[in-house]
């Protein structure tokens, strides 16, 4: 396909998410953010910015409406993702942004790193992720193992059915950040809603799922041996509260938080930017384009495009990018 000119790529791309029904999911994405989730289903995940196969977000308006992220990369390449990102990742989109609504506890799980998934032919990306807590109804998260516990202790706890006794639980409140590097034993627990940014991977190894049944009566598959093989007992994933703009910095992504009262101009950056409104209403403006953002919506800003966020009322938003 012939490459399109820069002018053919809008500076603001509003996205339509995909939803996933899961046993631990709830219904709060609809009243909280107006998400059109399937009726009567427990929906736990909204894939807001996603190139994951089968769960790709689509452009929702403008001349590129209906295009997937993968199609945009094939058409625009580094115009969309940035020169450095394109050289590093090629046609693979490196990030995934989601909302997670946990009505019940997620399985106690662990994610592999890049080296493991490539060695085992499970894809290109491992899974480093970070959560920004937006709602917590007396909620908590499991993150890490108790001091002194090792992989053998974890195996024994799985076999004996008391994994909850070996993981560390933390109470969380809106505004908390939880960083989950690969190898971290973790779980989001019921009553918590989070924004999640992560590597573009859907690889999860479930270690323990409370012996609960799915709607059809079956138990969800566990991946104990794979999970134990990638577990790092030394990880400290204690939640934190960060007052600075920069919330998270990893080798895979950065995450910034803004809550302006007046128009805030964002300079061009080498990578694309994923802008997600946490609450309020604002206008996103760039190169003569304007799009109204409401709470819960995600927009993709191509690389090297400056933009302005103009609040219509008090608002707060997150921006995820890929570091150089």
N, C-alpha and C positions, 0 to 999 in steps of 0.2 A: 504493500500500500504506500502511495506517495505521501511523504510527510506534509502535514498541513502547516500553514504559516502561523506565526505567533498570534496574529490578530484573530485567528480562528479558534483560539483557546481562550475562553472567557476567564477573567481574573477572579471570578467568584463562582464556585460550583456547589450548589445546594444538593444535598444527598438524601435519598430515600433508604431507610434501613431495611434489613431482613430480620425476622424474628425466629427464635428457637424455642420450641416447647420442651420443657424439662420437668422432671418430677419435683424438683425443689423450687420451681418458679412460682410467681404470683400474678397479680393483675394490676400492680401499682403503676406500671409504665403508662397506662391509659389515663388515669386521673392526674397523675403527676405531670406528665409531659404531653398528653393528648396523642399518644402513640396509637395507631390503628391496629392493635394486636388482635389476633384471631379470637372470636367470641368463645367464651367458655373454656379456654385453654390456659393452663399454667405456663406462662411465658417468663422465662428467666433471663434471656439474653436478647438484646437489640444490637445487631451488627451495624454500627453507624458508618464507619469507614472501613471497608473490608474488600479484599481481593481473594478471600478464602473461597475455594471452589464450592459451589452450591450455596454460598451465603454472601454473595457479592452485593455490595451496596450499588445503587444506580443513581445517576444524575437525575434530578427531579424536575428541572426547569431549564429553559433556554434552548439554544440550538443543538446542544448535546444531550437533551433529555432522553433517558432510556439507555444511555451508554453505561457500561460497567467500568470499574477502575482498570481492569486488565485491558479492555478495549482502548481506554484513554492512553495507557502507557504505550501500546502498540502504535497508536496514531501520533502521539506527541513526544514520547520518550523523555529526554532531559528537559524539554520545555515544561513538562508537568512536574517531574520529580527533582530536577536539578542535575547539573553536570556531575558533581561528585557522587550523588546518590545513584545516578544511572551507571556510572563507571563501576561502582561497587556492587550493585544489585542487578544490573541489566534490566530485563523485563519483569523482574519479581518486585512487587510492591512490598516494602519492608515493614509497614506498621498495620496494626489493627486497633480500632477504637470501638468500644462497646459500652452499653449500659448493662449492669447486672442487678436484677431484682430477686433477692433471696427471701422467699416466703418460708422455706425450710432450710436446713443446713445442707451445704454442698458436701459432696464426698470429700473425705480426707485424701489429698492427692499431692502429686509432685510433677514438675515439668522437667524435661531434659534440656541440655544445652545444644548449641549448634553442632559440636563435634559428634555427639551421640546420634542425633537424628540423621546426619549425613553418613555416618558409619553404618547405621542400621537401615539405611535407605527409607527413612520416614519423611523425607522432605528436605528443604533447604535450611529452614529456620528452627532453632530451639525456641524456648519460650521464657523470656524475661518479661515481667509485667509489673505494673504499679496500679494501685487503687487510690482514688480520691473519694472519700466517704461523703455522700450527699444526704443520706437519711439513715437514722439509726434508732430503732424502737427498742431500747435497752439491749442493743445488739453487741455482738463481739465477732472477732475473727480468730481463727487458729493460725499461728504462724511460727514455725520452728518447733524443735524438740526441747524438752526440759534439759537443764544442765546435767551433763554426764551421760545422757542417753545416746546410744549409738545405733547403728543399723541392725545389729543383732537384737537389741532391745526392742526395736521397732518391729522386727519380724515376729518376735515372741508375742508382742501385744496384738498384732494382727491375727496370729493363730489362735490366741486366747480370747479375742473379741473385746479388748478394752483399750483400743487405740486412743480414745479420748483421755486416758490417764497419762499418756506420755507426751502429748503435744502441749504447747503453751497457748493459752487463750488470753486475748487482750480485749478489754472493753473499748469500743470506738465511738466517736462522736463526729457529727458533720464537720468537715474541714481537715480531718486526719488523713495522713498519707501512709500507705503501707506498700513498701517495696518488696517484691517477691522475685529474687533472682532464681535461675534454674537450680534445682536441687533442694529447694525449700519445701518442706512438708507443710501444707496449709489447707485452709478451708474458709470460705465465707459462710457466715452463720445466719440463721433466720432473723428477719427484722432489719436487715442491712441492705441498702442500695448504694452501689458505687459506680463511678465512672472508671473505666479500665482502659489503659493504653498498654500495648504489648507488641512483641514481635509478631509478624504475620504467620501465626502457627495455630493449629487446632489440635496439637498433640498433648494429651493429658493422660497420665498414668494414675488410675484410681487405686488407692491402697485399701480403703475401707469405706463402705457405703451403708453402714448401720443395718444391714440385712433387710432393707426396705424393698417393697415391690413396686414395679411400674404399673401403669393402668391395666396392662394385659396380664399382670400377675407374675411376670418374670423378674429376675434380679438383674441389675446392671452388671456388665462385665467388669471384673477387676484385672489389674495388671501388676500383680504384686512383685514378681521377679524383676520386671523392667523398672518398676518404681524404686525398689530397693537398690538396684544397680546405679541409679542416678542420684540417690538421696545424699545430701551433704548435711550431716548433723550439726555442723559448726555455725550454720547461718543464723545471724541475729536479725529477725525481721520485725522488731518492735515498732509499732506505729509511732509516727511523729507528727508534730504540728509545726508547719513551716510558715513564718510570717513574710518571708521574702517573696518576690515575684517568682524566682526559679524554685520550683517544688521538687523536681527530680532531675538528676543527670545520670545517665548510664551511657555505655558505649553504643547502645542501640537507639535511644530516644532521649529527648528532653521534654519537660513539661513545665509550663509557666501558667500562673494564675493572675488574672486582672479583675479589678472591680472599679472601673472608672465612673466618675460622676459627670464628666464631660467627654466630648469626642476624643478618642485616643488613636493616634496615628502609629501604625506599625511599619517599620522600615522593611524593605525587601531582605530576604534571607536566602542562603544558597539552596536550602531544601524547600519542599512543599511545606505548608502549614495546615494542620487540622484544627479548626476552631469549633469548640463545643460550648454552647451557652448553658450555664448551670441554672440560672434563674433570671427573671426579668425579660425585657424585650429590647432589641437594639437593631439598628440598621448597619449592615456591612456595606461599605462603599469602596470601589476601586475602579480606576480607569473609566469613569463615567457610568459604571454599573452600580446598582443598589439593590440589596435584597434584605428583607426583614427577617430577623432571627428571633425565634421564641424559645423558651426554656426547653432543653432537651435536644435541640437540633444541632447537627454537625455540618460544617461547610469545609470544602477543600480549596485552599488558595495555592495556585501553582507557584513554583520556585521563582524567585527574583521578582515577585509582584508585591509592591507595597499596598496596604489597605488601611482603612479607618473603621473603627467601631464607634458608632454614635448611639449612646443609650437613649431610649425613649422613656425609661424609668430606671430605677436602681437595678443594676445587673452585675453578673459575675460570669466569667468565662475562662476556659482553659485552652491553651494552644500547645499542641504536640508537634514536634519537629524531629528530623533526623540530624544528629550532630555531624559536623564536617569530618 
